[in-house]
Amino acid sequence: MERRQYQTIVLGLGALGSATAWALARRTGGDVLGLEQSELSHVHAGAHDHSRPISLAHDDINSITLVRAAYRAWARLETERDLRLVHRVGELSFFPEGSPASLEAQRESLTQVGVSFEQMDGSAAMRRWTQFRLDESVTVLHQPDGGLISTSAALSTLQRSARQHGARLIEHAVIHDLHVREGAYDVVTSAGHFTTGCLILAPGALTNALLRSFGLFLPLRVIQQQGVYFAAEHLSQFMPGRFPVWRWRDNPTFAGVPVHGAPGVRVGQEGVGPELTHGLRLFEPDLGVQHRVSRFVQRLLPQLGPQLFCRPCLTTLTPDLLPIVDRVPGQANAWLAVDGAYGFEFAPALGEALADLALGLTPEFDMTSYRVDRVAVRELQPARRTPAP
Ligand SMILES: Cc1cc2nc3c(=O)[nH]c(=O)nc-3n(C[C@H](O)[C@H](O)[C@H](O)COP(=O)(O)OP(=O)(O)OC[C@H]3O[C@@H](n4cnc5c(N)ncnc54)[C@H](O)[C@@H]3O)c2cc1C
């Protein structure tokens, strides 16, 4: 007879859900069910692109600690599957004069936790990375461990490893009903009716849609960001090893990665794009963002062009852009994971933490910054809503 009862059920198998299923499967002998409403890799997932950066260059120590844990977790997965998912190509952070981003905060945090970096001015950086046009007023931090992660390989490897450790992952499982009954969670889906004592929600852009089952609503914004891909006459100059990942720390913020998975160089403006107010829909590129990115690229990377294509995808932003990993308010054993903005690089570390929480253990790093009732989120307090019919 088909199995219906599991120690843990994970809803949503993007990066966070798949990483959690992998961690739980290893620790529970595979007593975990993962349910994905769509196919396992699809255009509405937050990682719908060739790569995502991974970066230690954060302004706060907690984020650096989290990325360090993520590096360890990605390395564990790489060892388990004997392949390379994270490419350490180095990272440049550019601080133009008068930038609102704090160079001092980043320097101090990196120094305090013993992460190596070099500081130079724009002219020195340009001599080393000749692809950039910079002037002396720009301060540059180089962090050699920064890199990129192959997204689709990483996602399918997390899912494959979860299955190899015994997890059952079902795609195209649309949730019809979700309710609590005597301490257990009943999940009624198009793929069957399942029961668990522990539920983990990792539904990305559909977080609030799922939280309605608990009468909750969080102050999240779902935006459609986009990566813009550019051609170059000498694309070899922009390959990993010659060209780093980089972030222009100003308002607006831009970021880019070397050639990976596509015959072009990706550049994006961070944290902007049309907001999705309900449901998911197919994307149209945002021409305003495309135009701003192009103008910026003409100044910073004049060897790039013309534009090749745009890769829009959804990001779920919390008010302070940090993840949420916490108990669902009012629930004994339901847990929530929301990416915040940079959820891909953190995913396997947060997956381990969620597995710890679900199993009643203490995660290896301090989770206070990721609580659902932290000030930045609480100011826009989770509101009780009428549960969905
Ligand atoms: C342009 C851009 C740049 C980015 N840059 C970075 C970066 O530099 N570094 C970084 O780390 N991250 C970055 N990100 C963010 C990162 O890609 C996402 O944070 C991450 O992929 C989100 O993973 P997730 O698992 O939370 O969500 P998703 O990948 O969206 O997964 C959620 C899954 O849950 C499923 N689902 C939803 N509801 C249900 C339900 N009721 N039942 C079953 N399944 C359900 C969905 O179908 C989906 O597959 C960027 C994102 C974009 C768009």
The ligand as an SDF file (V2000), in Angstrom:
LIG
                    3D

 53 58  0  0  0  0  0  0  0  0999 V2000
   17.7400   38.2130  -10.6420 C   0  0  0  0  0  0  0  0  0  0  0  0
   17.9650   37.5050   -9.3350 C   0  0  0  0  0  0  0  0  0  0  0  0
   19.2140   37.6420   -8.6980 C   0  0  0  0  0  0  0  0  0  0  0  0
   19.4600   36.9360   -7.5180 C   0  0  0  0  0  0  0  0  0  0  0  0
   20.7060   37.0140   -6.9660 N   0  0  0  0  0  0  0  0  0  0  0  0
   21.0050   36.2040   -5.9270 C   0  0  0  0  0  0  0  0  0  0  0  0
   22.3350   36.1750   -5.3790 C   0  0  0  0  0  0  0  0  0  0  0  0
   23.1890   36.9630   -5.7710 O   0  0  0  0  0  0  0  0  0  0  0  0
   22.6100   35.2780   -4.4210 N   0  0  0  0  0  0  0  0  0  0  0  0
   21.6530   34.4230   -3.9680 C   0  0  0  0  0  0  0  0  0  0  0  0
   21.9710   33.5930   -3.1430 O   0  0  0  0  0  0  0  0  0  0  0  0
   20.3880   34.4740   -4.3830 N   0  0  0  0  0  0  0  0  0  0  0  0
   20.0410   35.3450   -5.3620 C   0  0  0  0  0  0  0  0  0  0  0  0
   18.7630   35.3920   -5.8280 N   0  0  0  0  0  0  0  0  0  0  0  0
   17.7010   34.7200   -5.0800 C   0  0  0  0  0  0  0  0  0  0  0  0
   17.6550   33.2290   -5.2160 C   0  0  0  0  0  0  0  0  0  0  0  0
   17.7160   32.7860   -6.5270 O   0  0  0  0  0  0  0  0  0  0  0  0
   16.3780   32.7930   -4.5250 C   0  0  0  0  0  0  0  0  0  0  0  0
   16.4110   33.3310   -3.2230 O   0  0  0  0  0  0  0  0  0  0  0  0
   16.2170   31.3210   -4.3320 C   0  0  0  0  0  0  0  0  0  0  0  0
   16.4100   30.6410   -5.5280 O   0  0  0  0  0  0  0  0  0  0  0  0
   14.8210   31.0840   -3.7630 C   0  0  0  0  0  0  0  0  0  0  0  0
   14.6900   29.7460   -3.3930 O   0  0  0  0  0  0  0  0  0  0  0  0
   13.4020   29.2430   -2.6360 P   0  0  0  0  0  0  0  0  0  0  0  0
   13.5730   27.7840   -2.4520 O   0  0  0  0  0  0  0  0  0  0  0  0
   13.1200   30.0730   -1.4490 O   0  0  0  0  0  0  0  0  0  0  0  0
   12.1950   29.5920   -3.6110 O   0  0  0  0  0  0  0  0  0  0  0  0
   11.7780   28.9520   -5.0140 P   0  0  0  0  0  0  0  0  0  0  0  0
   12.9560   28.5700   -5.8090 O   0  0  0  0  0  0  0  0  0  0  0  0
   10.8160   29.9120   -5.6300 O   0  0  0  0  0  0  0  0  0  0  0  0
   11.0290   27.6180   -4.6160 O   0  0  0  0  0  0  0  0  0  0  0  0
    9.7500   27.5770   -4.0400 C   0  0  0  0  0  0  0  0  0  0  0  0
    9.0510   26.3690   -4.6290 C   0  0  0  0  0  0  0  0  0  0  0  0
    7.8710   26.1180   -3.9000 O   0  0  0  0  0  0  0  0  0  0  0  0
    6.8770   25.6840   -4.8090 C   0  0  0  0  0  0  0  0  0  0  0  0
    5.5830   25.8990   -4.1670 N   0  0  0  0  0  0  0  0  0  0  0  0
    4.9860   27.0730   -3.8700 C   0  0  0  0  0  0  0  0  0  0  0  0
    3.8300   26.8590   -3.2320 N   0  0  0  0  0  0  0  0  0  0  0  0
    3.6960   25.5210   -3.1170 C   0  0  0  0  0  0  0  0  0  0  0  0
    2.6920   24.6870   -2.5710 C   0  0  0  0  0  0  0  0  0  0  0  0
    1.5910   25.1910   -1.9790 N   0  0  0  0  0  0  0  0  0  0  0  0
    2.8680   23.3580   -2.6280 N   0  0  0  0  0  0  0  0  0  0  0  0
    3.9670   22.8240   -3.2110 C   0  0  0  0  0  0  0  0  0  0  0  0
    4.9360   23.5590   -3.7730 N   0  0  0  0  0  0  0  0  0  0  0  0
    4.8100   24.8930   -3.7100 C   0  0  0  0  0  0  0  0  0  0  0  0
    7.1230   26.5510   -6.0350 C   0  0  0  0  0  0  0  0  0  0  0  0
    6.5300   25.9790   -7.1830 O   0  0  0  0  0  0  0  0  0  0  0  0
    8.6440   26.5780   -6.0790 C   0  0  0  0  0  0  0  0  0  0  0  0
    9.1640   25.5350   -6.8640 O   0  0  0  0  0  0  0  0  0  0  0  0
   18.4640   36.1240   -6.9570 C   0  0  0  0  0  0  0  0  0  0  0  0
   17.2010   36.0210   -7.5720 C   0  0  0  0  0  0  0  0  0  0  0  0
   16.9470   36.7120   -8.7480 C   0  0  0  0  0  0  0  0  0  0  0  0
   15.6020   36.5740   -9.4010 C   0  0  0  0  0  0  0  0  0  0  0  0
  1  2  1  0
  2  3  1  0
  2 52  2  0
  3  4  2  0
  4  5  1  0
  4 50  1  0
  5  6  2  0
  6  7  1  0
  6 13  1  0
  7  8  2  0
  7  9  1  0
  9 10  1  0
 10 11  2  0
 10 12  1  0
 12 13  2  0
 13 14  1  0
 14 15  1  0
 14 50  1  0
 15 16  1  0
 16 17  1  0
 16 18  1  0
 18 19  1  0
 18 20  1  0
 20 21  1  0
 20 22  1  0
 22 23  1  0
 23 24  1  0
 24 25  2  0
 24 26  1  0
 24 27  1  0
 27 28  1  0
 28 29  2  0
 28 30  1  0
 28 31  1  0
 31 32  1  0
 32 33  1  0
 33 34  1  0
 33 48  1  0
 34 35  1  0
 35 36  1  0
 35 46  1  0
 36 37  1  0
 36 45  1  0
 37 38  2  0
 38 39  1  0
 39 40  1  0
 39 45  2  0
 40 41  1  0
 40 42  2  0
 42 43  1  0
 43 44  2  0
 44 45  1  0
 46 47  1  0
 46 48  1  0
 48 49  1  0
 50 51  2  0
 51 52  1  0
 52 53  1  0
M  END
$$$$
